[in-house]
Amino acid sequence: MVKGVSRRVIVVKSPDPKLFEQAIFIVKEDAAQGEGVTAEKVLEEARRVASRYVRRNTGWGKGVGKIPPPAWLGIGALLASALWGCAAMLGL
Protein backbone atom coordinates (compact mmCIF):
# COMPACT_ATOMS: atom_id res chain seq x y z
CA MET A 1 0.00 0.00 0.00
CA VAL A 2 1.31 3.43 -0.92
CA LYS A 3 0.63 6.25 1.50
CA GLY A 4 0.97 9.95 0.95
CA VAL A 5 1.01 9.84 -2.83
CA SER A 6 -1.71 11.38 -4.91
CA ARG A 7 -2.15 10.08 -8.45
CA ARG A 8 -4.56 10.89 -11.22
CA VAL A 9 -6.18 7.79 -12.64
CA ILE A 10 -8.65 7.01 -15.39
CA VAL A 11 -10.89 3.97 -15.03
CA VAL A 12 -12.28 2.65 -18.32
CA LYS A 13 -14.94 -0.04 -18.44
CA SER A 14 -14.08 -2.94 -20.72
CA PRO A 15 -15.60 -3.09 -24.21
CA ASP A 16 -15.67 -6.89 -23.77
CA PRO A 17 -16.15 -8.03 -20.14
CA LYS A 18 -14.92 -11.56 -20.95
CA LEU A 19 -11.34 -10.32 -20.77
CA PHE A 20 -11.41 -7.73 -17.99
CA GLU A 21 -13.93 -5.58 -16.12
CA GLN A 22 -12.02 -2.32 -16.04
CA ALA A 23 -8.70 -0.86 -17.06
CA ILE A 24 -6.99 1.59 -14.74
CA PHE A 25 -4.62 4.10 -16.33
CA ILE A 26 -2.27 6.16 -14.18
CA VAL A 27 -1.94 9.55 -15.84
CA LYS A 28 1.39 11.38 -15.86
CA GLU A 29 1.47 14.55 -13.81
CA ASP A 30 2.44 16.65 -16.83
CA ALA A 31 -0.01 15.01 -19.27
CA ALA A 32 -2.57 17.80 -19.11
CA GLN A 33 0.04 20.54 -19.27
CA GLY A 34 0.76 20.03 -22.98
CA GLU A 35 -0.71 22.38 -25.50
CA GLY A 36 -4.10 21.26 -26.78
CA VAL A 37 -4.34 18.32 -24.37
CA THR A 38 -7.70 18.20 -22.64
CA ALA A 39 -9.15 15.79 -20.13
CA GLU A 40 -11.48 14.54 -22.87
CA LYS A 41 -8.53 13.72 -25.16
CA VAL A 42 -6.78 11.81 -22.39
CA LEU A 43 -9.97 9.83 -21.68
CA GLU A 44 -10.47 9.15 -25.40
CA GLU A 45 -6.91 7.81 -25.68
CA ALA A 46 -7.46 5.52 -22.68
CA ARG A 47 -10.64 4.13 -24.27
CA ARG A 48 -8.85 3.62 -27.60
CA VAL A 49 -6.01 1.71 -25.93
CA ALA A 50 -8.43 -0.53 -24.01
CA SER A 51 -10.41 -1.28 -27.18
CA ARG A 52 -7.25 -2.08 -29.14
CA TYR A 53 -6.12 -4.45 -26.40
CA VAL A 54 -9.43 -6.32 -26.53
CA ARG A 55 -9.34 -6.55 -30.35
CA ARG A 56 -5.80 -7.94 -30.32
CA ASN A 57 -6.49 -10.55 -27.67
CA THR A 58 -9.87 -11.94 -28.68
CA GLY A 59 -11.44 -13.57 -31.70
CA TRP A 60 -10.38 -12.50 -35.16
CA GLY A 61 -7.65 -10.09 -34.08
CA LYS A 62 -5.84 -12.78 -32.08
CA GLY A 63 -5.85 -15.28 -34.97
CA VAL A 64 -4.78 -12.78 -37.63
CA GLY A 65 -1.73 -11.78 -35.61
CA LYS A 66 -0.45 -15.36 -35.61
CA ILE A 67 -0.32 -15.67 -39.41
CA PRO A 68 3.26 -15.04 -40.61
CA PRO A 69 3.89 -12.46 -43.38
CA PRO A 70 4.94 -15.06 -46.00
CA ALA A 71 1.55 -16.73 -45.56
CA TRP A 72 -0.18 -13.39 -46.26
CA LEU A 73 1.93 -13.12 -49.42
CA GLY A 74 0.74 -16.56 -50.51
CA ILE A 75 -2.90 -15.74 -49.72
CA GLY A 76 -2.66 -12.54 -51.74
CA ALA A 77 -1.07 -14.35 -54.68
CA LEU A 78 -3.79 -17.01 -54.65
CA LEU A 79 -6.57 -14.42 -54.54
CA ALA A 80 -4.99 -12.39 -57.35
CA SER A 81 -4.63 -15.53 -59.47
CA ALA A 82 -8.22 -16.54 -58.80
CA LEU A 83 -9.51 -13.10 -59.80
CA TRP A 84 -7.32 -13.11 -62.91
CA GLY A 85 -8.62 -16.56 -63.85
CA CYS A 86 -12.26 -15.52 -63.35
CA ALA A 87 -11.76 -12.42 -65.47
CA ALA A 88 -10.12 -14.49 -68.23
CA MET A 89 -13.00 -17.01 -68.22
CA LEU A 90 -15.56 -14.22 -68.52
CA GLY A 91 -13.59 -12.59 -71.33
CA LEU A 92 -13.03 -9.33 -69.50
C-alpha positions as CSV (number, residue, x, y, z in Angstrom):
1,M,0.0,0.0,0.0
2,V,1.3,3.4,-0.9
3,K,0.6,6.2,1.5
4,G,1.0,10.0,1.0
5,V,1.0,9.8,-2.8
6,S,-1.7,11.4,-4.9
7,R,-2.2,10.1,-8.5
8,R,-4.6,10.9,-11.2
9,V,-6.2,7.8,-12.6
10,I,-8.7,7.0,-15.4
11,V,-10.9,4.0,-15.0
12,V,-12.3,2.6,-18.3
13,K,-14.9,0.0,-18.4
14,S,-14.1,-2.9,-20.7
15,P,-15.6,-3.1,-24.2
16,D,-15.7,-6.9,-23.8
17,P,-16.1,-8.0,-20.1
18,K,-14.9,-11.6,-21.0
19,L,-11.3,-10.3,-20.8
20,F,-11.4,-7.7,-18.0
21,E,-13.9,-5.6,-16.1
22,Q,-12.0,-2.3,-16.0
23,A,-8.7,-0.9,-17.1
24,I,-7.0,1.6,-14.7
25,F,-4.6,4.1,-16.3
26,I,-2.3,6.2,-14.2
27,V,-1.9,9.6,-15.8
28,K,1.4,11.4,-15.9
29,E,1.5,14.5,-13.8
30,D,2.4,16.7,-16.8
31,A,0.0,15.0,-19.3
32,A,-2.6,17.8,-19.1
33,Q,0.0,20.5,-19.3
34,G,0.8,20.0,-23.0
35,E,-0.7,22.4,-25.5
36,G,-4.1,21.3,-26.8
37,V,-4.3,18.3,-24.4
38,T,-7.7,18.2,-22.6
39,A,-9.1,15.8,-20.1
40,E,-11.5,14.5,-22.9
41,K,-8.5,13.7,-25.2
42,V,-6.8,11.8,-22.4
43,L,-10.0,9.8,-21.7
44,E,-10.5,9.2,-25.4
45,E,-6.9,7.8,-25.7
46,A,-7.5,5.5,-22.7
47,R,-10.6,4.1,-24.3
48,R,-8.9,3.6,-27.6
49,V,-6.0,1.7,-25.9
50,A,-8.4,-0.5,-24.0
51,S,-10.4,-1.3,-27.2
52,R,-7.2,-2.1,-29.1
53,Y,-6.1,-4.5,-26.4
54,V,-9.4,-6.3,-26.5
55,R,-9.3,-6.6,-30.3
56,R,-5.8,-7.9,-30.3
57,N,-6.5,-10.6,-27.7
58,T,-9.9,-11.9,-28.7
59,G,-11.4,-13.6,-31.7
60,W,-10.4,-12.5,-35.2
61,G,-7.7,-10.1,-34.1
62,K,-5.8,-12.8,-32.1
63,G,-5.8,-15.3,-35.0
64,V,-4.8,-12.8,-37.6
65,G,-1.7,-11.8,-35.6
66,K,-0.5,-15.4,-35.6
67,I,-0.3,-15.7,-39.4
68,P,3.3,-15.0,-40.6
69,P,3.9,-12.5,-43.4
70,P,4.9,-15.1,-46.0
71,A,1.5,-16.7,-45.6
72,W,-0.2,-13.4,-46.3
73,L,1.9,-13.1,-49.4
74,G,0.7,-16.6,-50.5
75,I,-2.9,-15.7,-49.7
76,G,-2.7,-12.5,-51.7
77,A,-1.1,-14.4,-54.7
78,L,-3.8,-17.0,-54.6
79,L,-6.6,-14.4,-54.5
80,A,-5.0,-12.4,-57.4
81,S,-4.6,-15.5,-59.5
82,A,-8.2,-16.5,-58.8
83,L,-9.5,-13.1,-59.8
84,W,-7.3,-13.1,-62.9
85,G,-8.6,-16.6,-63.9
86,C,-12.3,-15.5,-63.4
87,A,-11.8,-12.4,-65.5
88,A,-10.1,-14.5,-68.2
89,M,-13.0,-17.0,-68.2
90,L,-15.6,-14.2,-68.5
91,G,-13.6,-12.6,-71.3
92,L,-13.0,-9.3,-69.5
